[in-house]
């Protein structure tokens, strides 16, 4: 995939910037969304977003986006009038164009058309939207609120690439033929907001006489009648069929289908047709000649209505999604609140257990200290008793010897008494 982007500043006394985006190998694009290069208008960074296969619709979707919206200061907003064009490279006049205006901000940083051009029309080989599989996208941006300059006609008529190419060819021709005195460069006049390229500044004419006006228009009528192309009844019927076919579709589809150029020719044929049995009144012819502009106006109004409905649908979808999210969050909040209470109860029970365990621990520590003290006292008594035991052992030995001595003496006394008893 190759993408060629070109940014042009159109200096025509107004702040209109043009960005040209040439997308190659368009039919083989597999991405859902494609971004252009970033370009700057009035200090803001912008980019184009397209959905080659449509943003959930069977139309090419196109938007203008503030590329650095995430880094802009809080509360930022920027008004812009925007014109989109997908150029018919066979016939620029049949290009698909849309114009809108929007106040870009943090909540709505992109704006455009979800249903810009029907995909079947975009890929129609009889149209020039994909010439050599290249799609040519143009975007015009004006940030001046006092101007209402960008229009579909302005986009179609403003082929600055072609004008610059002609200007370059003229310069080259002068350089190649500078030896020829009669060769002069061709002057290219660019359009301005207040004066078109076909307008010239002239002095105010004198007040015409009634006779002069009648003579002029009589002559003009004769001249136009002699030069007017005659159309057959079959051509008139074919033109009428084309108009009826266009009217059988919806205004939105008519706006997307690029049928205004064929309609213009059909309306002209029907308005100029004068049959032997059918002659349109002047009112009918005038109404036919005004029909193209009326159809364009109705188609634009219908497209704007669809855009407003799509915007409402999108907002309602966002509202529904946010409402569902809020309801889910509320349910989860209540669940978490219940869980927190349960955890608080568990913590309270655990705190009681910890306090009871702490008390048991303090008792055991006190008991341990008491055991320690009593054991230490018994050990001291045992140590003292050991010393006393050694002394008692020595005394006991003496007593044992004394006991033997007493028993021996006791025996002698018994023997003495027994000897006396025998003599008596």
C-alpha positions as CSV (number, residue, x, y, z in Angstrom):
1,X,0.0,0.0,0.0
2,X,1.3,3.4,-0.9
3,X,-0.2,6.7,0.3
4,X,0.8,10.0,-1.3
5,X,-0.3,13.1,0.7
6,X,0.1,16.7,-0.2
7,X,-0.9,19.8,1.8
8,X,-1.7,23.0,0.0
9,X,-2.5,26.4,1.4
10,X,-5.0,28.3,-0.8
11,X,-4.2,32.0,-0.5
12,X,-7.4,33.6,-1.8
13,X,-7.8,36.3,0.8
14,X,-9.4,33.7,3.2
15,X,-8.0,31.2,5.6
16,X,-8.9,28.1,3.6
17,X,-6.4,25.2,3.6
18,X,-6.6,22.3,1.2
19,X,-5.2,18.8,1.9
20,X,-4.9,16.3,-1.0
21,X,-4.6,12.6,-0.1
22,X,-3.9,10.1,-2.9
23,X,-4.3,6.5,-1.7
24,X,-2.8,3.8,-3.9
25,X,-3.8,0.1,-4.1
26,X,-7.2,1.1,-2.5
27,X,-9.0,-2.1,-3.4
28,X,-6.4,-4.2,-1.6
29,X,-6.6,-2.3,1.7
30,X,-7.3,-4.7,4.6
31,X,-7.4,-2.2,7.4
32,X,-10.7,-1.1,8.9
33,X,-9.6,2.5,9.5
34,X,-6.9,4.5,7.7
35,X,-5.3,7.8,8.9
36,X,-3.7,10.5,6.7
37,X,-0.6,12.4,7.5
38,X,-1.0,15.2,10.1
39,X,-1.3,18.7,8.7
40,X,-1.6,22.0,10.6
41,X,-4.4,24.6,10.2
42,X,-4.7,27.7,12.4
43,X,-2.3,26.2,15.0
44,X,-4.2,22.9,15.3
45,X,-3.0,19.5,14.0
46,X,-5.5,17.7,11.9
47,X,-5.8,14.4,10.0
48,X,-8.3,12.6,7.8
49,X,-9.8,9.3,8.9
50,X,-11.5,7.0,6.3
51,X,-13.1,3.6,6.6
52,X,-12.4,2.0,3.2
53,X,-15.1,-0.6,3.7
54,X,-17.4,1.6,5.7
55,X,-18.0,2.3,9.4
56,X,-20.6,-0.5,9.9
57,X,-22.4,0.7,6.7
58,X,-22.1,-0.1,3.0
59,X,-20.7,3.4,2.3
60,X,-17.2,4.9,2.4
61,X,-17.0,6.8,5.8
62,X,-14.8,9.9,6.1
63,X,-14.0,12.2,9.0
64,X,-11.8,15.1,10.0
65,X,-10.0,14.5,13.3
66,X,-8.0,16.7,15.7
67,X,-4.8,14.6,15.8
68,X,-3.4,16.0,19.1
69,X,-6.7,16.3,21.0
70,X,-5.4,14.2,23.9
71,X,-2.6,16.7,24.6
72,X,-4.6,19.9,24.3
73,X,-5.5,22.0,27.4
74,X,-8.7,21.2,29.3
75,X,-11.8,22.8,27.8
76,X,-10.3,23.4,24.4
77,X,-12.6,23.9,21.4
78,X,-12.1,24.9,17.7
79,X,-14.7,25.8,15.1
80,X,-14.1,24.6,11.5
81,X,-16.0,24.6,8.3
82,X,-15.0,21.5,6.4
83,X,-15.5,20.3,2.8
84,X,-14.8,16.7,1.8
85,X,-14.3,15.5,-1.8
86,X,-13.7,12.1,-3.3
87,X,-12.7,13.1,-6.8
88,X,-14.0,11.5,-10.0
89,X,-10.8,11.5,-12.0
90,X,-12.8,11.1,-15.3
91,X,-15.0,14.1,-14.7
92,X,-14.3,16.4,-11.8
93,X,-17.8,17.8,-12.0
94,X,-19.3,14.5,-11.0
95,X,-17.1,14.2,-7.9
96,X,-18.7,13.2,-4.6
97,X,-18.6,16.2,-2.2
98,X,-20.0,17.1,1.2
99,X,-19.7,20.2,3.3
100,X,-20.3,20.5,7.1
101,X,-19.3,22.6,10.1
102,X,-18.5,21.6,13.6
103,X,-17.1,22.9,16.9
104,X,-14.4,20.4,17.7
105,X,-13.8,19.6,21.3
106,X,-12.4,16.9,23.7
107,X,-15.7,15.0,23.5
108,X,-16.2,15.3,19.8
109,X,-12.7,15.5,18.4
110,X,-13.7,14.0,15.0
111,X,-16.5,14.9,12.6
112,X,-17.7,13.9,9.2
113,X,-19.9,11.6,7.3
114,X,-20.6,7.9,8.0
115,X,-22.5,7.5,4.7
116,X,-20.3,9.6,2.4
117,X,-20.2,7.5,-0.9
118,X,-21.9,4.2,-1.6
119,X,-19.3,1.4,-2.0
120,X,-20.8,0.1,-5.2
121,X,-20.6,3.5,-6.7
122,X,-17.0,4.0,-5.4
123,X,-15.9,0.7,-7.1
124,X,-17.9,1.3,-10.2
125,X,-15.4,1.0,-13.1
126,X,-17.4,3.4,-15.2
127,X,-16.7,6.1,-12.6
128,X,-13.3,7.6,-11.9
129,X,-13.2,7.3,-8.2
130,X,-10.6,4.5,-8.3
131,X,-8.6,5.4,-11.4
132,X,-5.7,2.8,-11.6
133,X,-6.9,1.7,-8.1
134,X,-6.0,5.1,-6.7
135,X,-8.5,7.1,-4.7
136,X,-8.1,10.9,-4.6
137,X,-9.4,12.5,-1.5
138,X,-9.5,16.3,-0.9
139,X,-10.3,18.1,2.3
140,X,-10.8,21.9,2.7
141,X,-10.7,23.5,6.1
142,X,-11.6,27.0,7.1
143,X,-11.6,28.1,10.8
144,X,-13.0,31.6,10.2
145,X,-16.5,31.8,11.7
146,X,-17.4,34.9,9.6
147,X,-17.0,33.1,6.3
148,X,-19.4,30.7,4.6
149,X,-17.2,30.1,1.6
150,X,-16.7,26.3,1.2
151,X,-19.4,24.6,-0.9
152,X,-19.8,21.5,-3.1
153,X,-19.5,23.8,-6.2
154,X,-16.4,25.4,-4.8
155,X,-14.7,22.0,-4.3
156,X,-15.6,20.8,-7.8
157,X,-14.5,24.0,-9.4
158,X,-11.3,24.5,-7.4
159,X,-8.8,22.2,-9.2
160,X,-5.7,23.9,-8.0
161,X,-3.5,21.0,-9.1
162,X,-4.6,21.5,-12.7
163,X,-4.2,25.2,-12.5
164,X,-0.7,24.9,-11.2
165,X,0.1,22.4,-13.9
166,X,-1.2,24.8,-16.6
167,X,0.8,27.6,-15.0
168,X,4.0,25.4,-15.1
169,X,3.3,24.5,-18.8
170,X,2.9,28.2,-19.6
171,X,6.2,29.0,-18.0
172,X,7.9,26.1,-19.8
173,X,6.4,27.2,-23.1
174,X,7.8,30.7,-22.6
175,X,11.2,29.4,-21.8
176,X,11.2,27.0,-24.8
177,X,10.0,29.7,-27.2
178,X,11.7,32.8,-25.8
179,X,13.3,33.4,-29.3
180,X,9.8,33.9,-30.7
181,X,8.7,37.5,-30.1
182,X,5.0,36.7,-30.3
183,X,4.9,34.1,-27.5
184,X,3.5,35.3,-24.2
185,X,2.7,33.4,-21.0
186,X,-1.0,32.6,-20.3
187,X,-2.3,34.4,-17.3
188,X,-4.3,32.1,-14.9
189,X,-6.9,34.0,-12.7
190,X,-7.7,32.3,-9.4
191,X,-11.1,32.6,-7.8
192,X,-11.7,34.9,-4.9
193,X,-14.5,35.0,-2.3
194,X,-16.0,38.2,-3.7
195,X,-15.3,37.8,-7.4
196,X,-15.4,34.6,-9.5
197,X,-12.9,33.9,-12.4
198,X,-15.6,34.8,-15.0
199,X,-16.3,38.2,-13.4
200,X,-14.6,41.4,-14.5
201,X,-14.8,44.8,-12.9
202,X,-16.7,47.2,-15.1
203,X,-18.0,50.6,-14.9
204,X,-21.7,51.0,-14.3
205,X,-23.6,51.2,-17.6
206,X,-25.9,53.9,-18.6
207,X,-29.7,53.5,-18.1
208,X,-30.9,51.5,-21.2
209,X,-33.9,52.7,-23.2
210,X,-37.0,50.5,-23.5
211,X,-36.6,50.3,-27.3
212,X,-33.0,49.2,-27.0
213,X,-33.9,46.4,-24.5
214,X,-36.7,45.1,-26.8
215,X,-34.4,45.1,-29.8
216,X,-31.6,43.3,-27.8
217,X,-33.8,40.5,-26.5
218,X,-35.5,40.0,-29.8
219,X,-32.1,39.6,-31.5
220,X,-30.9,37.3,-28.6
221,X,-34.0,35.1,-29.0
222,X,-33.5,34.8,-32.7
223,X,-29.8,34.0,-32.2
224,X,-30.5,31.4,-29.5
225,X,-33.3,29.8,-31.6
226,X,-31.0,29.4,-34.5
227,X,-28.2,27.9,-32.4
228,X,-30.4,25.8,-30.1
229,X,-30.0,22.1,-30.4
230,X,-33.1,20.2,-31.3
231,X,-34.0,17.1,-29.4
232,X,-36.1,14.2,-30.6
233,X,-39.1,12.8,-28.8
234,X,-37.2,9.7,-28.0
235,X,-34.4,11.8,-26.4
236,X,-37.0,13.7,-24.4
237,X,-38.5,10.4,-23.2
238,X,-35.1,9.0,-22.3
239,X,-34.3,12.2,-20.4
240,X,-37.7,12.0,-18.6
241,X,-37.0,8.3,-17.7
242,X,-33.6,9.3,-16.2
243,X,-35.3,12.0,-14.1
244,X,-38.0,9.6,-13.0
245,X,-35.3,7.0,-12.2
246,X,-33.5,9.5,-10.0
247,X,-36.7,10.5,-8.3
248,X,-37.5,6.9,-7.5
249,X,-34.5,6.7,-5.3
250,X,-34.2,8.3,-1.9
251,X,-32.8,11.9,-1.7
252,X,-29.8,10.5,0.4
253,X,-28.9,7.9,-2.2
254,X,-29.3,10.5,-4.9
255,X,-26.8,12.7,-3.1
256,X,-24.4,9.8,-2.7
257,X,-24.8,8.3,-6.2
258,X,-23.2,11.2,-8.2
259,X,-26.2,11.3,-10.6
260,X,-26.5,15.1,-10.6
261,X,-24.4,15.6,-13.7
262,X,-26.5,13.2,-15.9
263,X,-29.6,14.8,-14.3
264,X,-28.5,18.2,-15.4
265,X,-28.2,17.1,-19.1
266,X,-31.6,15.3,-18.9
267,X,-33.3,18.3,-17.4
268,X,-31.8,20.6,-20.1
269,X,-33.0,18.2,-22.8
270,X,-36.5,18.1,-21.4
271,X,-36.7,21.9,-20.9
272,X,-35.6,22.5,-24.5
273,X,-37.8,19.9,-26.1
274,X,-40.7,21.3,-28.2
275,X,-42.8,18.6,-29.8
276,X,-45.6,19.1,-32.3
277,X,-48.1,17.8,-29.8
278,X,-46.5,18.7,-26.6
279,X,-45.2,22.2,-25.8
280,X,-44.2,23.1,-22.2
281,X,-45.2,26.4,-20.8
282,X,-42.7,29.0,-19.8
283,X,-43.5,28.3,-16.1
284,X,-42.9,24.5,-16.6
285,X,-39.6,25.2,-18.4
286,X,-38.5,27.6,-15.7
287,X,-39.5,25.0,-13.0
288,X,-37.5,22.3,-14.9
289,X,-34.4,24.6,-15.1
290,X,-34.7,25.2,-11.4
291,X,-35.2,21.5,-10.7
292,X,-31.5,20.6,-10.5
293,X,-30.8,23.1,-7.7
294,X,-34.0,22.1,-5.9
295,X,-33.0,18.4,-6.1
296,X,-29.5,19.3,-4.8
297,X,-31.0,21.3,-2.0
298,X,-33.4,18.5,-1.0
299,X,-30.6,15.9,-1.3
300,X,-28.4,18.0,1.0
301,X,-31.2,18.5,3.4
302,X,-31.9,14.8,3.4
303,X,-28.2,14.0,3.9
304,X,-28.1,16.5,6.8
305,X,-31.2,14.9,8.3
306,X,-29.6,11.5,8.0
307,X,-26.4,12.8,9.6
308,X,-28.4,14.3,12.4
309,X,-30.3,11.1,12.9
310,X,-27.1,9.1,12.8
311,X,-25.6,11.5,15.3
312,X,-28.7,11.0,17.5
313,X,-28.4,7.3,17.1
314,X,-24.8,7.4,18.0
315,X,-25.5,9.6,21.1
316,X,-28.3,7.3,22.2
317,X,-26.1,4.3,21.7
318,X,-23.4,6.0,23.9
319,X,-26.1,6.9,26.4
320,X,-27.4,3.3,26.5
321,X,-23.9,2.0,26.9
322,X,-23.0,4.4,29.7
323,X,-26.3,3.6,31.4
324,X,-25.6,-0.1,31.3
325,X,-22.1,0.6,32.6
326,X,-23.6,2.7,35.4
327,X,-26.1,0.0,36.3
328,X,-23.4,-2.7,36.3
329,X,-21.1,-0.4,38.4
330,X,-24.0,0.2,40.9
331,X,-24.6,-3.5,41.2
332,X,-20.9,-4.2,41.7
333,X,-20.8,-1.3,44.2
334,X,-23.5,-2.9,46.3
335,X,-21.7,-6.3,46.1
336,X,-18.4,-4.8,47.2
337,X,-20.2,-2.9,50.0
338,X,-21.6,-6.3,51.3
339,X,-18.2,-7.9,50.9
340,X,-16.6,-5.1,52.8
341,X,-19.1,-5.6,55.7
342,X,-18.4,-9.3,55.7
343,X,-14.7,-8.7,55.8
344,X,-15.2,-6.1,58.6
345,X,-17.1,-8.9,60.6
346,X,-14.3,-11.3,60.0
347,X,-11.7,-8.8,61.1
348,X,-13.7,-8.0,64.2
349,X,-13.9,-11.7,65.1
350,X,-10.2,-12.1,64.3
351,X,-9.5,-9.1,66.6
352,X,-11.3,-10.8,69.4
353,X,-9.4,-14.0,68.8
354,X,-6.2,-12.0,68.7
355,X,-7.1,-10.2,72.0
356,X,-7.9,-13.6,73.7
357,X,-4.8,-15.1,72.3
358,X,-2.8,-12.1,73.6
359,X,-4.3,-12.6,77.0
360,X,-3.4,-16.3,77.0
361,X,0.0,-15.4,75.9
362,X,0.4,-12.9,78.7
363,X,-0.8,-15.5,81.2
364,X,1.7,-18.1,79.8
365,X,4.5,-15.5,80.0
366,X,3.6,-14.8,83.6
367,X,3.4,-18.5,84.4
368,X,6.7,-19.0,82.7
369,X,8.3,-16.3,84.8
370,X,6.8,-17.9,88.0
371,X,8.2,-21.3,87.0
372,X,11.5,-19.7,86.3
373,X,11.5,-18.0,89.8
374,X,10.4,-21.2,91.6
375,X,12.9,-23.3,89.8
376,X,15.7,-20.9,90.5
377,X,14.8,-20.9,94.2
378,X,14.7,-24.7,94.3
379,X,18.0,-24.8,92.5
380,X,19.5,-22.6,95.1
381,X,18.0,-24.7,97.9
382,X,19.3,-27.8,96.1
383,X,22.7,-26.3,95.9
384,X,22.6,-25.5,99.7
385,X,21.2,-29.0,100.4
386,X,24.1,-30.5,98.6
387,X,26.5,-28.8,100.9
388,X,24.5,-29.9,103.9
389,X,24.3,-33.4,102.6
390,X,28.1,-33.7,102.6
391,X,28.2,-32.7,106.2
392,X,25.4,-35.1,107.1
393,X,27.3,-38.0,105.4
394,X,30.3,-37.4,107.6
395,X,28.1,-37.1,110.7
396,X,26.2,-40.2,109.7
397,X,29.4,-42.2,109.5
398,X,30.4,-41.0,112.9
399,X,26.9,-42.0,114.1
400,X,27.2,-45.4,112.5
401,X,30.4,-46.0,114.4
402,X,28.8,-44.7,117.5
403,X,25.8,-47.0,117.0
404,X,28.1,-50.0,116.7
405,X,30.0,-48.9,119.8
406,X,26.7,-48.5,121.7
407,X,25.5,-51.9,120.5
408,X,28.7,-53.5,121.6
409,X,28.6,-51.9,125.0
410,X,24.9,-52.8,125.2
411,X,25.8,-56.4,124.6
412,X,28.4,-56.5,127.2
413,X,25.9,-55.0,129.7
414,X,23.4,-57.8,128.8
415,X,26.1,-60.4,129.1
416,X,27.1,-58.9,132.5
417,X,23.5,-59.0,133.8
418,X,23.1,-62.5,132.5
419,X,26.3,-63.6,134.5
420,X,24.9,-62.1,137.6
421,X,21.6,-63.8,137.1
422,X,23.3,-67.1,136.9
423,X,25.0,-66.7,140.3
424,X,21.9,-65.8,142.1
